[in-house]
Amino acid sequence: MATLNKNELIKRLSTKTPKVNRLVVTPILDLKQQIEGPGIDLRLSNQFIVFKSENTPHINIATLDDYNIKKVQSEVVVPFGESFILHPKTLVLASTLEYISMPHDLSGTLEGRSSWARLGLIIATACAIDPGFKGCITLELTNLGNLPLYLYPGIRLAKLILMETTSPTEYEGSGKKYYCQIGPEFSKAHKDPDLDFFSKMPKP
């Protein structure tokens, strides 16, 4: 698969591109700054999902549902101009500011920017972006450093690398559990179809 370069990315983002092949990344606040080389820099949104560790002794996905997951995690919105403080050894769910619509002949990967990695920030996202995906991309942010990090909504945190597929593909992505999301979403691991079988297997 060939990786799209800067000129190809700009062409794909053009409204003149046929709709079936059109790549949508919106909003792009600064085209020159966000598209450098083979990739599109993506920004941090102002929505976060944090873990309620003080009241949660453990997480057992076999006992969770859409209601109980909110006893484990909660949503936080940080106004633009303010910051979210990510403490050491802490995981938080965030998302890209940009909404992505992938054509059926492109796949992508998401990489953290090295400038932030050098400060201890790891974007441990499920980094494969499938053809046909639509939505904001969830980011699993972890601070592996020893000092708290101030994260400001709107900053560039990640780079989207896009590649042409050998043939157009329909989106399937884990049963479309996170399709068309507009911010970070709670985990839906409890909806995995094989969970019930394996969590209730008789003990030997």
N, C-alpha and C positions, 0 to 999 in steps of 0.2 A: 504494500500500500504506500502511495506517495503522500508525503506531508505537504500541506498547502503552505506556500510562502506568502509574504506580505501582499504582493500584487494580486495573487489568487484570492486571498482572504477579502481584500477590498472589493474585488469583482463579485465574489459570492454574496457580499453584503449589499450590493447595489440593487435598487428597486427594479432595474432593467433585467435582472436575471429572471428566467422563467420560474414561476412559482414553485414548481416541483423541485427545482434545484436550489431554491433560495435559502440561504442561511440567515437567521434572524438572531441578533444579539442586541438587546435594548434595555436600558439606554446606554449608548456609548457617549460618555461625557467629553472625551478628547480623543478623536480618531488617531491623531499623530502620536500621542503618548501611549495609547493602549494597544496599538498594532505596530510592534517592532519585531522584525524577523518573523520566524514561523510560529506565530501564536498571538492570541488576544489576551491582554491583561484584564482580569475580572476584579471587581471591587467587592468589598464587604458590605452587606446590608446592615440594617439596624435592628434586626430581629435575632434573638438568641433563645436556645432551649438549654436550661441548666439542670443539674441533678440535685435532688433534695437529699443529699447524703446525711444530713444531720438527723433525719427521721427515717432513714431507710437502711436496715441492717444488711440487705442483700437484694439482688434482682433475680427473680426466677421467671423466665419468660413463659413457662408452662402455666403460670397462674395469672398472667396478665391479660387484659382486654383493653379496648379503646378507652374505657373509663378509668381503669386502675393504673394505666401507664401514666396518667397525670398525677398520681400520687408519688411517682418516682421522679418525674421531670416536670418542669414548669417553664412557661414562656416569659421572656423579658424583652421589652422594647426600649432601646436607647435612642434618645433624640439625636439627630445630626448635630454635630458641634460638641457633643459630649463623648465620653469614652466608656468602654467596657473593660474592666480589669480582669485579666486572665491570670490566676494565681498558679504558682509552680505545681506540677504534677496534677493538673486539673484538666478535665475534658469538658468542652462545651460544643453544642451544635449551633452552627450559624448557616448562612447561605450567601450566595452571590447576590449583589444588587441587580445584576442583569438577568433578564428572562431570556432563555435560549430556546430556539426552535431549530432542530436539526433536520436537514433534508435526508432523504432515505439512502443517499449515496455517500454520506460522510459519517465517520465515527470519530470520537475524540478521547483525549485523556486530559486530566487536570493535574497540574504540578504546582506546588507551593513556590513562591518567589524566594530565591536564595538569600536575599537581604534579610528577610524575616527568619528564615531557617537559622541564620547565623546568630540570631538573638534567642533561639530556643523554640521558636514556633514551628510546629509540625502540622501540616494539613493532611491528616490521615484519612482523606476522603476515599470513598469507593470510586476510584478515579475513572472508570470506563464510562464514557458517554455514548450510548447506543444510537444508531441511525433512527431518526424519527422521534427522538426524545423531545419533549416540550416541558419547560418549567425552569425555575431557579434551581441551581445546583447546591445541594446541601454540603456543608463543610464540617468535618469533625476536627475541631481545633484543640490541640494539646500543647501546653507549655512545658517543655522538657528542661527548661533552664531553672536557675535557682532564684530568679527575681521575678516579681509580677510584671506583666506586660500590659501596657495601655493600648487597646485596639479602638481605632476611631472609625465609625461607619463612613464608608465612602473611599477608604484607602484601598490601593491595589494590593491584593494578597496572593492571587493565583494566576496561572497562565493556562489558557485553553489551547491545546495543540490539536489540529484537525487533520484527518487523513481520508483519502478517497478509498472507498471499499471496492472490491472486485465486481460487485453487482448490487443494485438497490435492495434494501432489506426493510421489512416492516418492523416497527418497534414492538418488542415483547416485554423487555425489562421487568423481571420478577413479578409478572402478572399485573403490571402497570400500577403497583401499589403507590408509587410516588410520581405518577404522571400528572403534569400540569400544576405542580406545586408552586406556590408564590412566595415561599419562605421555607425555613427549616421545618421539618415535620417530625413528630414523635416517631420513635421506632415502631415498626410493624412486624418485628420478628415473630411475634405471637401469632401471626396469620400464616406463617409457613405451613404448607399442607402436610408435611411429614412430622411436624412437631408433636402432634397428639399421639402418633404411633410410638415414637421413640421415647417420649417422656413418660409413657405409661407401660413400657415393656416390663414384664414380670422379672423380678430380681432372681438371679440364679441361686 
